[in-house]
């Protein structure tokens, strides 16, 4: 089994998270991480012995109860109460890959030695991750400041032997799983509950996952659109290099270059064209797909900053001899990025649906609805309806979460990011885009085969042949849902 080292001296990348998700590595703490955690905990314990004045969240209440002083004898109870009382999530369960990411990112954040946790607390989180003991976390409940309190409370409840976990394929009480491994619950010390619950790891996990899915779908959208262009008997002119060097947006340049590569050697592109121009959904692919690429580049920069950050509060600085109460848990950077990504990916789906519509419209020598005996057969009429309905839902999901804020904690937390809502709706929208692209691919393959014996480039022909191993040419009406499902599955296994 490979190892994945948590090392605060090195920058964690999105590519590393992708590798982590696709494998089951043994996650370990570097020596630097262990030393950071031990040093910070020792400093905090010594600070509490010397200082009588209140320190937020360590010997005070939380939120608007920040002025309530807690006696030393109750500090451990304070932290345990915090975790139990804040586990108020509801709604659908967070998918397992995202819970794995949440655990990894929480451990990463604690490894910087600014949070005051015990080493054994972090090691227990590592144990959960390495043994596939995944806390049951719910999607609803976070305001995105003070971080992701409710989801992270559910993530950390199992440290106390409470809540539920998924283990060996079933949801089980944490207590029974700890008993299986002969483990006792962790006794949280001062500050630990707050360190575990403050943070942006729910939003960050979703943002990272969404970005990885968006990267995949951007690549697939280009190749699917190239097949659609061939099937529609479109022109290569709008993809020529010198047309784009005079408007050199990076994503636009990259998209046009990708199409030139994909279609190199295509007999279909080389043959004379009757149409002087193609509709925008074909002609403007570099501009539209390219703008989505540029948005994704921005989102990746935001998330790679966030996953290498300390986002709990208060923050402990042993070398400076300071404990600072600030707002690094506020999810505004992620909320804005997620709303932007929603819009950009929705447009990728929108232009895809328009290409599907053109393919079934009976233009340029293609039969209406891409089927013989139209009338007796409805052919590909209704998959386009489905794509259109999803595009409409995506428009609704593009309503920005980040412009909303609801006052909480009796006015102490008077501006929140709603980044968690931005994260979950972006997750839904990106899944919708996958479905839209799967429908375009289904239509493009059907239309492309109707162009035979004209051939495309070796790259497109290889992709088409590979797709045909899963999805056949459709002669007469069939149970279309099953082919749509298989097309979607094909994209997931691309």
JOSULQUI-V64377 format. One record per backbone hydrogen bond with DSSP energy under -0.5 kcal/mol. CO is the residue of the C=O (numbers start at 1). NH is the residue of the N-H. If there is no record, write none. Layout:
BEGIN
CO/NH, CO/NH
END
This chain:
BEGIN
2/26, 4/28, 5/7, 6/30, 7/10, 13/17, 14/18, 15/19, 16/20, 17/21, 18/22, 19/23, 20/23, 25/27, 26/4, 28/6, 30/34, 31/35, 32/36, 33/37, 34/38, 35/39, 36/40, 37/41, 38/42, 39/43, 40/44, 41/45, 42/46, 43/47, 44/48, 45/49, 46/50, 47/51, 55/58, 55/59, 59/70, 61/57, 62/65, 63/66, 65/61, 65/68, 67/69, 68/61, 71/74, 72/75, 74/78, 75/79, 76/80, 77/81, 78/82, 79/83, 80/84, 81/85, 82/86, 83/87, 84/87, 86/88, 90/140, 92/139, 95/98, 95/99, 96/100, 97/101, 98/102, 99/103, 100/104, 101/105, 102/106, 103/107, 104/108, 105/109, 106/110, 107/111, 109/112, 110/113, 114/316, 118/122, 119/123, 120/124, 121/125, 122/126, 123/127, 124/128, 125/129, 126/130, 127/131, 128/132, 128/133, 129/132, 132/134, 133/135, 134/166, 135/137, 137/94, 140/90, 143/418, 144/331, 147/144, 147/145, 147/149, 148/152, 149/153, 150/154, 151/155, 152/156, 153/157, 154/158, 156/159, 156/160, 157/160, 157/162, 158/161, 159/186, 163/174, 164/136, 165/167, 165/172, 166/134, 167/170, 170/167, 172/165, 173/176, 173/177, 174/178, 175/179, 176/180, 177/181, 178/183, 179/182, 186/188, 189/192, 189/193, 191/195, 192/196, 193/197, 194/198, 199/148, 200/204, 201/205, 202/206, 203/207, 204/208, 205/209, 206/210, 207/211, 208/212, 209/213, 210/214, 211/215, 212/216, 213/217, 214/218, 215/219, 216/220, 217/221, 218/222, 219/223, 220/224, 221/225, 222/226, 223/227, 224/228, 225/229, 226/230, 227/231, 228/232, 229/234, 230/233, 236/239, 237/240, 240/243, 240/244, 241/244, 241/245, 242/246, 244/247, 245/248, 247/249, 249/253, 250/254, 251/255, 252/256, 253/257, 254/258, 255/259, 256/260, 257/261, 258/262, 259/263, 261/264, 262/460, 263/266, 266/270, 267/271, 279/282, 279/283, 280/284, 282/285, 284/288, 285/289, 285/290, 286/290, 287/291, 288/292, 289/293, 290/294, 291/295, 292/296, 293/297, 294/298, 295/299, 296/300, 297/301, 298/302, 299/303, 300/304, 301/305, 302/306, 303/307, 305/308, 306/309, 309/311, 315/324, 316/318, 317/321, 317/322, 318/321, 322/317, 324/314, 324/315, 324/326, 327/330, 329/147, 331/335, 332/336, 333/337, 334/338, 335/339, 336/340, 337/341, 338/342, 339/343, 340/344, 341/345, 342/346, 343/347, 344/348, 345/349, 346/350, 347/351, 348/352, 349/353, 350/354, 351/355, 352/356, 353/357, 354/358, 355/359, 356/360, 358/361, 358/363, 360/369, 363/366, 367/370, 368/371, 369/380, 373/376, 373/377, 377/375, 378/381, 380/384, 381/385, 382/386, 383/387, 384/388, 385/389, 386/390, 387/391, 388/392, 389/393, 390/394, 391/395, 392/396, 393/397, 394/398, 396/399, 401/404, 408/411, 408/413, 409/412, 412/414, 413/408, 418/422, 419/423, 420/424, 421/425, 422/426, 423/427, 424/428, 425/429, 426/430, 427/431, 428/432, 429/433, 430/434, 431/435, 432/436, 433/437, 434/438, 435/439, 436/440, 437/441, 438/442, 439/443, 440/444, 441/445, 442/446, 443/447, 444/448, 445/449, 446/450, 448/451, 449/452, 451/454, 455/267, 455/268, 457/461, 458/462, 459/463, 460/464, 461/465, 462/466, 463/467, 464/468, 465/469, 466/469, 467/470, 467/471, 473/475, 478/480, 479/482, 479/483, 480/484, 481/485, 482/486, 483/487, 484/488, 485/489, 486/490, 487/491, 488/492, 489/493, 491/494
END
